[in-house]
Amino acid sequence: MIITAKPFLKWAGGKGQLLEQIDNFLPKELKNRTITRYIEPFIGSGAVFLYLAKSYKIEEFFILDVNEELILAYKTIQKNVEKLIVFLDDLQNQYLLLDEDKRKEFYYQIRSHFNFQREKIDFEKYNREWIERTAQLIFLNRTCFNGLFRVNNQGDFNVPMGKYKNPLICNSENLRAIAQILQRTQIHCGDFTDCEQWANDKTFIYFDPPYRPISKTSDFTSYSKYNFGDSEQLRLRDFFNRLNDKNAKLMLSNSDPKNEDPMMIFLK
Ligand SMILES: C[S@@+](CC[C@H](N)C(=O)[O-])C[C@H]1O[C@@H](n2cnc3c(N)ncnc32)[C@H](O)[C@@H]1O
């Protein structure tokens, strides 16, 4: 059975609109099935991962991100999607019944609860609280301004409410389809370099890091409390070269900031 799954979160830099273009650059070894493993170390909403899982025969998947809320959500979907659907459906039903003012109150209540609970959450070990937290994360993502995930220096989610008349908050079928793919996926919270241990010559790795801002005003690198500045870009370059030496197949997206500043060739 072909499973069609799409991202369950809106995510800055999500690649959902670029899949056709990305497909043109995929290694031919994916098509002739000599690649058996896929790694995506900056998983975000996982648009490319879910597309590949649907379109190519790949045996195993490894997904990583430094954002612990995001990784907790993937692991919850993997472990108990049905319970999650019950929680999320309940949030959706409560929300959609309210008028505009009450919706606002409800949104900010959930956001405060989400931030308040953070200290108490064990991000390492799966437990029942993960289900409520993931439901709240999806709820906030579906109802907040622009579907942005942004946290302040303390790690508090601080995006204001968005304006949607009838947002689809709980897409049960999609969550179940993702859960199925996640059954053959290892999910890891950490730095992109942690994936080195899984890379070999039968592996395809797609890197989609926070882009280097092309101008001082187009800066969105705050997916988490960790920033991704120039030293991270250089660390990524060195890591990319290292994995290339292991004969893994590699693909990377980034901006081309030398357009603005010709001296920026040091990243090449
Ligand atoms: C451009 S987004 C990826 C978007 C993804 N391709 C999609 O379709 O949604 C970059 C991701 O890198 C993650 N990230 C930032 N620094 C990282 C690091 N040092 N190691 C691993 N992931 C990191 C961010 O949390 C964010 O989810």
The ligand as a Gaussian input file, in Angstrom:
#p B3LYP/6-31G(d) Opt

LIG

0 1
 C       15.383000      24.821000       7.254000
 S       14.799000      23.911000       8.654000
 C       14.505000      22.325000       7.958000
 C       13.217000      22.312000       7.183000
 C       12.814000      20.949000       6.674000
 N       13.616000      20.539000       5.538000
 C       11.333000      20.953000       6.297000
 O       10.968000      20.571000       5.181000
 O       10.533000      21.369000       7.161000
 C       16.244000      23.709000       9.624000
 C       16.105000      22.815000      10.871000
 O       17.400000      22.648000      11.440000
 C       17.260000      22.515000      12.858000
 N       18.577000      22.782000      13.466000
 C       19.166000      23.981000      13.781000
 N       20.401000      23.797000      14.267000
 C       20.647000      22.463000      14.263000
 C       21.752000      21.640000      14.636000
 N       22.884000      22.172000      15.108000
 N       21.643000      20.306000      14.480000
 C       20.504000      19.743000      14.007000
 N       19.395000      20.471000      13.655000
 C       19.469000      21.805000      13.771000
 C       16.167000      23.503000      13.189000
 O       15.559000      23.173000      14.420000
 C       15.211000      23.349000      11.976000
 O       14.191000      22.419000      12.243000

